């Protein structure tokens, strides 16, 4: 009985872990090419995944700006808020796909680290803006919510 | 004797000759010279609207009285912005270019345009780090005497490039650590907003060099309720409005900035009904009447850039809302062409009743005694023109661009440039 109980508990936690991760890609909040994708909650621009890149990589031939703004978005699968680094992809014209006009947590440009209006194609990626990636860089501590 | 058929031919020939004679005398189109370019009938007009189009990187000039397209200025990468020098008859446009179009060596310039020919007459090279963003105000400011232009830099360190419009040269670059943007506040003063909610005042000397830099205590909380960058000027005051609709008035006439007690654009009932300020250019102000125009919509937190459905008008002397204006659909366009159809009454009926009201993103007000309220939306090049006093929709016009993202009118009539804001009751 003890063995069966332990197995059930293990299965329960395994199932819980298995359900964590990305939402179903068939849904808007699970599809990185859609403006509604959960990680894009603070983008005011074009998601790189809709422009030939992925949620965390830039489209071919563009250069990712090393400096970025930071946002937090809630993953609908595990309910946690993740810290996102929104880096701009630079060097080709504005992509124009899947325009995301979502501004969760957006601040004015004088609060640059949380501003999606700042043109971040600067420094080594000083060129025209193309699109934006949404890179997970951590999980927000619960006491910060 | 002529046969009947021949007589008829002769008769017709005579009639044709008589009828055709005046036409022959008058009809020839005169020979015209080659190489002529038009100039505007005047340098500035209060009802002329410059519409910024970041997609095709240009400013389109249209007459809000009749919708006539008057001209354009091409402006390089970034949201085009324009500043006016009525005294010199010049226009100033900060511009950014890359040597290979979207990449390559970057050069930033302020180009000086003649205000009637719209031709470039000079350019001033600046440090290649002008801030690129979609803001309608704050990226560049002209001193009240039109001598110095301050251009906001961000790479991401922040500074101001000071352009001397008299010598058409770069006068200085002034660091503004932790503070951003530029708001004109007198003949030798610019203000900037800081990340901690403070205000930085930059005073110049007559050579455009830094004379004094003063940083205030924070006057708003940028974490809890930041003010938008899209402020409007009323005499010597700047009005900054927060995401939650609080107006922070800053008087910059004295040596030290004076901050008034914030007052709200929204009452409790408005907040219960989820009314909020928002838009890409959500404020406009008519100087001489002291009327503030605020674009509002119903929405939740983080909708500070959402399109508005109404324009609320406030009397700044009493701080009371005096009018609500419904935001009409500006009318669709595709590739710069207006999608107009049928007679005017049918077109207006279709736009106001059949098509979904998507809202408007920007508002501007002309500064004359018969002011116009102009509204636009980023999904179209169409604009709505209202009587700013009655709120009546007068007409729809088109900018000739792919979109409109910022609307700029002559910011003030010359006499109103330095008027003091009137006294009013203490809040």
Interface residues (C-beta under 8 A of the other chain):
Chain A: X44 X67 X90 X91 X92 X93 X94 X101 X102 X103 X104 X105 X106 X107 X108 X109 X110 X111 X112 X117 X118 X119 X121 X122 X123 X126 X127 X128 X129
Chain B: X55 X77 X78 X98 X101 X102 X103 X104 X106 X128 X129 X131 X132 X133 X134 X135 X138 X154 X155 X156 X179 X180 X181 X192 X193 X194 X195 X222 X226 X227 X228 X229 X302 X303 X304 X305 X306
